[in-house]
Amino acid sequence: MRKEMEIESIDMEAWRSESKLPSLPEVYRSMKVPKKGTWFRKFLAFVGPGYLVAVGYMDPGNWATDIAGGSLFGYTLLSVILLSNLMAMLLQSLAGKLGIVTGRDLAQACRDHYSKPVSIGLWFLCELAIAACDLAEVIGSAIALKLLFGIPLIYGVIITALDVLVVLLLQNKGFRFIETLVIVLMITIGGCFVTEMILSKPDLGGIARGFVPSAEIMTNPMMLYIAIGILGATVMPHNLYLHSSIVQTREFDRSYQGKKQAIRFATWDSSIALFFALFINAAILILSAATFHKAGMTDIAEIEDAYHMLTPLLGTALGSILFGVALLASGQNSTLTGTLAGQIVMEGFLNIRLPGWLRRLITRLIAIIPAVIVTAIAGESGTAKLLILSQVILSLQLSFAVIPLVMFTNDKKKMGRFVNAPWVKVLSWTVACIIALLNAYLLYQTFWG
């Protein structure tokens, strides 16, 4: 009886929360989950949000760190990519769980829990992170347009602003259209890198050894620095806010069993999608190791250098073309999800309701204005430095998203019977502490090391 009362209490709390306007109200509970049929049919209804989240784990910001890691140290840092993705799987499963159980996304949960000044501070830090991530995506797309079509960087940056129109168009047609576009672009990226792997003929034994952690990563300062950079570029803070919101686009049964099933399917969705992101990140590093490191070119760290050197090293222009196509798809994919994340955190933290087109325009301008200014003044060298700065800003903000997420999902008052199991509590706090310490070290090395 007590358990039933507890369930009812949680459901009533969720109902009261849901009586407030949710983030992304235009697509909230817009996709029906079948109540009858096989488990596979129900799981398919949940497939989609995980792939929008996975996009952030293969954005252009990751490319620079993966290329540098592969050219300098061969396959050694594959273990860091694997560890980063395992951490991401845990954190994204907690984000999905928070949204499903409480009916509140992470930004709204922060606004409910913290004082107004703290919430505004967290919102400001989150906006910085989204702007930094969006900056990397804008620059990545602009570089891809230049490499593939010879479009000057400054014009490429401006062209990428137009993807906001795509978001508006697709969201009016339903959230499934956005999910479908993202999945198609991800398949395009995957197909490009499968071909690149065939062309580069990597050392399979070296790849297997690379997934085994090496003590040298901790003892070699340069290797440790790049390893932390890979971690900072992989685990994205805005994805935690995004995931906790977009899982609520599904109209599922709000009973205890219904939520339990929704958590399971949402976790499967995000974990499978993140395995795909693991393949992409690993493929970038493997390609760099199999071409640049093998040829003794350990100074390749920028995307443009990698693009130009692939043709002579692979013996075919196809290598460079596929690399550029994958980069363009990655940049466009990430800008779609970054724009959605900007809307979610503004509505969640500040409870400000603006027209959809205006929210997205603000999000895009925050990233595009500095990119245009730097590109016009400093040119290509400036955009490369801006790309590095964007990853440092992401690292700085990461713990401000991870720690509240771990706190909330470990809180029985908020989660009821869905509170994290003891082993998940220990593991989640361990991951949160590791991320905080490593990112603190990265920031120290960047500014004072």
C-alpha positions in Angstrom: 0.0 0.0 0.0 2.8 2.3 0.9 4.5 1.7 -2.4 1.3 2.4 -4.3 0.9 5.7 -2.4 4.5 6.6 -3.2 3.9 5.9 -6.9 0.7 8.0 -6.8 2.7 10.8 -5.1 5.3 10.8 -7.8 2.7 10.8 -10.6 0.9 13.7 -9.0 4.2 15.6 -8.7 4.9 14.9 -12.4 1.4 16.1 -13.3 1.8 19.3 -11.4 5.2 19.9 -13.1 3.7 19.0 -16.5 0.9 21.5 -16.0 3.6 24.1 -16.7 4.6 24.7 -20.2 7.3 22.2 -21.2 10.4 22.9 -23.3 9.8 22.4 -27.0 6.0 22.6 -26.5 5.3 22.3 -30.2 6.5 18.7 -30.2 5.9 17.7 -26.5 4.3 14.2 -26.4 3.6 14.5 -30.1 4.8 10.9 -31.0 2.5 8.0 -29.9 4.0 4.9 -28.4 1.9 1.8 -29.2 0.3 0.2 -26.1 0.0 -3.1 -27.8 2.3 -5.2 -30.0 5.8 -6.6 -29.6 8.5 -5.0 -27.5 10.5 -4.3 -30.7 7.6 -2.3 -32.1 7.5 -0.2 -28.9 11.2 0.2 -28.9 11.2 1.5 -32.5 8.8 4.3 -31.3 11.5 5.4 -28.9 14.3 5.4 -31.5 15.4 8.9 -32.5 16.4 11.0 -29.5 19.5 9.0 -28.9 20.8 9.8 -32.4 20.2 13.5 -31.9 22.3 13.2 -28.7 25.0 11.2 -30.5 25.5 13.9 -33.0 27.2 16.1 -30.4 29.7 13.3 -29.8 31.0 13.4 -33.4 30.9 17.2 -34.1 33.9 19.1 -35.7 35.3 19.9 -32.3 36.0 16.2 -31.9 37.8 16.0 -35.2 40.7 18.2 -34.3 41.5 16.3 -31.1 41.1 12.9 -32.8 43.3 13.9 -35.7 46.0 15.3 -33.3 45.9 12.2 -31.1 46.2 9.8 -34.1 49.0 11.7 -35.9 51.1 12.1 -32.7 50.6 8.8 -30.9 49.1 6.3 -33.4 46.4 4.1 -32.0 47.3 4.6 -28.3 44.5 7.0 -27.4 41.7 4.8 -28.7 41.2 3.6 -25.1 40.5 7.3 -24.1 37.8 7.5 -26.8 36.3 4.2 -25.5 36.3 5.5 -21.9 34.8 8.8 -22.9 31.9 7.1 -24.7 31.3 4.8 -21.7 31.0 7.8 -19.5 28.7 9.5 -22.0 26.4 6.4 -22.1 26.0 6.5 -18.3 25.3 10.3 -18.2 22.9 10.3 -21.1 21.0 7.4 -19.6 20.6 9.4 -16.4 19.5 12.5 -18.4 16.8 10.5 -20.2 15.7 8.9 -16.9 15.3 12.3 -15.3 13.1 13.6 -18.1 10.9 10.5 -18.2 10.4 10.2 -14.4 9.9 13.8 -13.4 8.5 15.3 -16.6 11.1 18.0 -16.3 14.2 18.5 -18.3 17.6 19.2 -16.6 17.3 23.0 -17.1 13.8 23.0 -15.5 14.9 20.7 -12.7 17.8 23.2 -12.0 15.3 26.1 -11.9 13.0 24.2 -9.6 15.8 23.2 -7.2 18.2 26.2 -7.1 17.7 29.9 -6.2 17.0 32.3 -9.0 20.6 33.8 -9.0 22.1 30.3 -9.2 19.7 29.3 -12.0 20.6 32.4 -14.0 24.3 31.7 -13.4 23.9 28.1 -14.6 21.9 29.3 -17.6 24.7 31.8 -18.5 27.4 29.1 -18.3 25.2 26.7 -20.4 24.7 29.4 -23.1 28.4 29.9 -23.2 28.9 26.1 -23.8 26.2 26.0 -26.5 27.7 29.0 -28.2 31.2 27.4 -28.0 29.9 24.1 -29.4 27.9 25.9 -32.1 31.0 27.9 -33.0 32.9 24.7 -33.6 30.1 23.4 -35.8 29.8 26.6 -37.8 33.6 26.7 -38.4 33.7 23.0 -39.2 30.9 23.5 -41.8 32.6 26.5 -43.2 35.9 24.7 -43.6 34.1 21.8 -45.3 32.5 24.2 -47.8 35.8 25.8 -48.5 37.6 22.4 -49.0 34.9 20.9 -51.2 33.7 23.9 -53.2 36.3 26.6 -52.7 33.9 28.9 -50.9 35.8 31.5 -48.7 35.6 30.9 -45.0 33.7 34.1 -44.2 31.0 33.2 -46.7 30.9 29.6 -45.5 30.2 30.9 -42.0 27.3 33.0 -43.2 25.9 30.2 -45.3 25.7 27.9 -42.3 23.3 30.4 -40.7 20.7 29.2 -43.2 20.3 25.8 -41.5 18.0 27.6 -39.0 15.4 27.7 -41.8 15.8 23.9 -42.2 15.1 23.4 -38.5 12.0 25.6 -38.7 10.7 23.8 -41.7 11.3 20.3 -40.4 10.0 21.0 -36.9 6.7 22.3 -38.4 6.4 18.9 -40.1 6.9 17.0 -36.9 9.9 15.9 -34.8 10.3 12.6 -36.6 11.4 14.6 -39.7 14.3 16.1 -37.7 15.3 12.7 -36.3 15.2 11.2 -39.8 17.4 13.9 -41.3 19.9 13.5 -38.4 20.0 9.7 -38.9 20.5 10.0 -42.7 23.4 12.4 -42.1 24.9 10.0 -39.6 24.7 7.1 -42.0 26.4 9.4 -44.6 29.3 10.1 -42.1 29.5 6.4 -41.3 29.6 5.3 -44.9 32.4 7.8 -45.7 34.6 6.5 -42.9 34.0 2.9 -43.7 35.4 3.7 -47.2 38.3 5.6 -45.6 39.1 2.6 -43.5 39.3 0.4 -46.5 41.5 2.8 -48.4 43.9 3.5 -45.4 44.4 -0.2 -44.5 45.0 0.3 -40.8 47.0 -2.1 -38.6 44.2 -4.3 -37.0 46.6 -5.5 -34.2 47.5 -1.9 -33.4 43.8 -1.0 -33.2 43.1 -3.9 -30.8 46.1 -2.8 -28.6 44.9 0.8 -28.7 41.6 0.0 -27.0 43.6 -1.3 -24.0 44.5 1.5 -21.6 48.2 2.3 -21.4 50.1 3.7 -18.4 52.0 6.0 -20.8 48.8 8.1 -21.1 49.2 9.3 -17.5 53.1 9.6 -17.5 53.5 11.4 -20.9 52.3 15.1 -20.3 51.6 15.7 -24.0 49.6 12.5 -24.4 47.7 13.3 -21.2 46.8 16.8 -22.4 45.4 15.5 -25.7 43.6 12.6 -23.9 41.8 15.2 -21.7 41.1 17.2 -24.8 39.4 14.2 -26.3 37.4 13.7 -23.2 36.4 17.4 -23.1 35.4 17.3 -26.8 33.4 14.0 -26.4 31.2 14.5 -23.4 29.0 17.5 -24.3 27.2 19.4 -21.5 24.4 20.7 -23.7 23.5 17.1 -24.7 22.4 16.4 -21.2 19.9 19.2 -21.3 18.8 18.2 -24.8 18.3 14.5 -24.0 16.2 15.1 -20.9 13.9 17.2 -23.0 13.5 15.3 -26.2 12.7 12.0 -24.5 9.4 13.8 -23.6 8.4 14.0 -27.3 7.1 10.4 -26.8 3.5 9.9 -25.5 4.0 6.8 -23.3 2.1 5.3 -20.4 2.7 7.4 -17.2 2.2 4.5 -14.8 5.1 2.9 -12.9 5.5 0.1 -15.5 5.1 2.5 -18.4 7.9 4.8 -17.1 10.1 1.8 -16.3 9.7 0.5 -19.9 10.3 4.0 -21.3 13.5 4.3 -19.3 14.7 1.0 -20.7 13.9 1.8 -24.3 15.4 5.3 -24.1 18.6 3.9 -22.6 18.9 1.3 -25.4 18.3 4.1 -28.0 21.0 6.4 -26.6 23.5 3.6 -26.0 23.2 2.1 -29.5 23.5 5.6 -31.0 26.6 6.4 -28.9 28.2 3.1 -30.1 27.8 4.6 -33.6 29.5 7.8 -32.3 32.3 5.7 -30.8 32.9 4.2 -34.3 33.0 7.6 -35.9 35.5 9.1 -33.4 37.6 6.0 -33.4 37.6 6.0 -37.2 38.9 9.6 -37.3 41.8 8.7 -35.0 42.5 5.4 -36.8 42.5 7.2 -40.2 45.0 9.7 -38.8 47.2 7.0 -37.3 47.1 4.8 -40.4 48.1 7.7 -42.7 49.8 10.6 -40.9 51.5 8.7 -38.0 52.5 5.9 -40.2 54.2 8.3 -42.6 56.0 10.1 -39.8 53.8 13.2 -40.1 53.2 13.8 -36.4 52.5 17.5 -36.7 49.1 17.1 -38.4 46.6 18.6 -36.0 44.3 20.8 -38.1 41.3 19.7 -40.2 42.5 21.4 -43.4 46.0 19.9 -43.2 44.4 16.4 -42.8 42.2 17.0 -45.8 45.0 18.1 -48.1 47.4 15.3 -47.1 44.9 12.4 -47.4 45.0 12.4 -51.3 48.8 11.9 -51.7 49.0 9.4 -48.8 46.0 7.3 -49.9 46.8 7.6 -53.6 43.3 8.8 -54.5 41.4 12.1 -54.3 38.4 10.1 -53.0 40.0 10.0 -49.6 40.0 13.8 -49.3 36.5 14.2 -50.9 34.9 11.7 -48.5 36.6 13.4 -45.5 35.2 16.7 -46.6 31.7 15.3 -47.1 31.7 13.7 -43.7 32.9 16.9 -42.1 30.1 18.9 -43.8 27.5 16.3 -42.7 28.9 16.4 -39.2 28.7 20.2 -39.0 25.2 20.5 -40.3 24.0 17.7 -38.0 25.5 19.3 -35.0 24.0 22.8 -35.7 20.5 21.3 -35.8 20.8 19.8 -32.3 22.7 22.8 -30.9 19.9 25.1 -32.0 17.3 22.8 -30.2 19.5 22.8 -27.1 19.6 26.6 -27.1 15.8 26.7 -27.1 15.6 24.1 -24.3 18.0 25.9 -21.9 16.4 29.3 -22.4 12.9 28.1 -21.7 14.0 25.7 -19.0 16.2 28.1 -16.9 14.5 31.4 -17.5 11.0 30.2 -18.4 11.1 32.8 -21.3 8.7 32.0 -24.1 9.7 33.5 -27.5 8.5 32.7 -31.0 10.4 29.7 -32.4 12.1 31.6 -35.2 13.4 34.3 -32.8 14.8 31.7 -30.3 16.7 30.0 -33.1 17.9 33.2 -34.6 19.3 34.3 -31.2 21.1 30.9 -30.8 22.6 31.1 -34.3 23.7 34.7 -34.0 25.6 34.0 -30.7 27.8 31.6 -32.6 28.0 33.2 -36.0 28.8 36.8 -35.0 32.2 35.9 -33.3 33.0 33.4 -36.1 32.4 36.1 -38.8 34.5 38.7 -36.9 37.4 36.4 -36.2 37.4 35.0 -39.8 37.3 38.5 -41.2 40.1 39.8 -39.0 42.4 36.8 -38.4 41.6 34.5 -41.3 42.2 30.7 -41.2 44.7 30.8 -38.3 42.1 32.7 -36.2 39.4 30.1 -36.8 41.8 27.3 -35.8 42.5 29.0 -32.5 38.8 29.8 -32.0 38.1 26.0 -32.5 40.5 25.2 -29.7 39.0 27.9 -27.4 35.5 26.5 -28.0 36.6 23.1 -26.6 38.2 24.8 -23.5 34.9 26.6 -22.8 33.0 23.3 -23.1 35.4 21.7 -20.6 34.9 24.5 -18.2 31.1 24.2 -18.3 30.8 20.4 -18.3 30.8 19.8 -14.5 28.0 22.5 -14.0 25.7 20.1 -16.0 27.0 16.8 -14.8 26.9 17.4 -11.0 23.3 18.6 -10.9 22.2 15.7 -13.1 23.9 13.2 -10.7 22.5 14.9 -7.7 18.9 14.9 -9.0 18.9 11.3 -10.2 20.4 10.2 -6.8 17.6 12.1 -4.9 14.8 9.8 -3.7 12.5 12.8 -3.2 12.7 13.7 -6.8 13.0 10.2 -8.3 11.0 8.0 -5.9 11.3 4.3 -6.8 13.3 5.3 -9.8 16.2 6.7 -7.8 19.6 5.4 -8.9 20.7 2.0 -7.4 23.6 2.2 -5.0 26.2 1.0 -7.5 24.9 3.6 -10.0 25.2 6.3 -7.4 28.9 5.3 -6.7 29.7 5.0 -10.4 28.0 8.3 -11.4 29.8 10.3 -8.7 33.0 8.7 -9.7 32.5 9.8 -13.3 31.5 13.3 -12.2 34.7 13.6 -10.1 36.9 12.2 -12.8 35.5 14.7 -15.3 35.8 17.6 -12.9 39.5 16.8 -12.1 40.6 16.1 -15.6 38.9 19.2 -17.0 40.4 21.3 -14.2 43.8 20.0 -15.3 43.1 20.8 -18.9 42.2 24.4 -18.1 45.3 24.7 -15.9 47.5 23.5 -18.7 45.8 25.6 -21.3 46.2 28.9 -19.4 49.2 28.4 -17.1 50.9 25.1 -18.2 
